[in-house]
Amino acid sequence: MRNKTLAALTLAAVIALPVAAQAQGYTTGAVRGPAVILDDDAGIAVEQRPAFREYVIRERIPNYTMPERVIVGGILPETGVTYYDVPQTFGVTPYRYTVINGETVLVEPRSRRIVQVIE
């Protein structure tokens, strides 16, 4: 009987922990969100992506590592990630960029939502 009660309490705690963290405004590290359709004109143009990747490598932008996959629509954590302005030579854009898990991404700065993965 005691083992069943302990197992039930453990299961309840495991389920409630992410909910409690979310309710307090903490991020649980998940990079989830609804699908986002990005107009190619809003991000880095296809023909400029190789030059932009080279620029990021030259600038030695630090890599932020997280356990989740980098996906368009994912939300990045509030702390620990530094965002950089996109140089005007790559087009005027309202987004900033950073490097997550070795991939350069464009991010909407207010929501921290990934809007483009530069491949």
C-alpha positions in Angstrom: 0.0 0.0 0.0 2.8 2.4 0.9 4.6 1.7 -2.4 1.5 2.5 -4.4 1.0 5.8 -2.5 4.6 6.8 -3.0 4.4 5.9 -6.7 1.2 8.0 -7.1 2.8 11.0 -5.3 5.9 10.8 -7.4 3.9 10.6 -10.6 1.8 13.6 -9.5 5.0 15.6 -8.7 6.5 14.8 -12.1 3.4 15.9 -13.9 2.9 19.1 -11.8 6.5 20.4 -12.0 6.5 21.8 -15.5 3.0 23.3 -15.0 4.1 25.0 -11.8 7.3 26.3 -13.5 5.2 27.7 -16.4 2.8 29.3 -14.0 5.6 31.2 -12.3 7.0 32.4 -15.6 10.0 30.1 -15.7 10.9 28.5 -19.0 11.3 24.7 -18.9 13.7 24.7 -21.8 11.2 23.5 -24.4 11.5 25.1 -27.8 7.9 24.7 -28.8 5.3 26.9 -30.4 2.9 27.0 -33.2 4.1 26.8 -36.8 5.2 30.1 -38.2 5.1 30.9 -41.9 7.9 33.4 -42.8 7.8 35.4 -45.9 11.2 34.9 -47.5 11.4 38.7 -48.0 11.3 39.2 -44.2 14.4 37.2 -43.3 17.8 36.7 -44.9 17.4 36.3 -48.7 18.4 32.9 -50.1 21.3 34.3 -52.2 22.7 36.1 -49.1 22.6 33.2 -46.7 26.1 31.8 -47.5 27.7 35.2 -47.0 25.7 35.7 -43.8 26.9 32.3 -42.4 30.5 33.3 -43.2 29.9 36.7 -41.4 28.6 34.9 -38.3 31.7 32.6 -38.3 34.1 35.5 -38.8 32.4 37.4 -35.9 32.9 34.3 -33.6 29.4 34.5 -32.2 29.1 32.3 -29.1 27.1 29.1 -29.4 24.2 28.6 -27.0 23.5 24.9 -26.4 20.1 23.5 -25.5 18.7 20.0 -25.5 15.8 20.6 -27.9 15.9 20.8 -31.6 16.1 24.2 -33.3 12.8 24.7 -35.1 11.0 27.7 -36.7 8.4 28.8 -34.2 10.4 27.7 -31.2 10.7 30.1 -28.2 14.1 30.7 -26.8 14.8 31.2 -23.1 14.6 34.6 -21.5 18.1 34.4 -20.1 21.4 33.1 -21.3 21.1 33.9 -25.0 22.6 37.0 -26.5 21.0 38.4 -29.6 22.8 40.4 -32.3 21.7 43.0 -34.9 21.7 41.8 -38.5 24.0 44.1 -40.5 22.2 46.3 -43.0 24.3 44.8 -45.8 22.1 41.7 -45.5 18.9 43.7 -45.8 16.8 45.6 -43.3 15.1 43.2 -41.0 13.3 43.7 -37.7 14.9 40.4 -36.4 18.1 39.7 -34.6 20.3 36.6 -34.8 22.1 34.2 -32.5 23.6 30.7 -32.7 21.8 27.8 -31.1 23.2 24.3 -31.2 25.6 25.4 -34.0 22.8 26.8 -36.2 22.4 30.4 -37.0 18.8 31.6 -36.4 16.8 34.8 -36.8 14.7 35.7 -33.8 11.9 38.1 -33.2 13.4 40.0 -30.3 10.3 40.7 -28.3 8.8 37.2 -28.3 12.2 35.4 -28.7 10.5 33.2 -31.3 12.7 31.7 -34.0 11.5 32.9 -37.4 14.2 31.5 -39.7 17.0 28.9 -39.5 19.8 30.0 -41.8 21.1 26.9 -43.5 
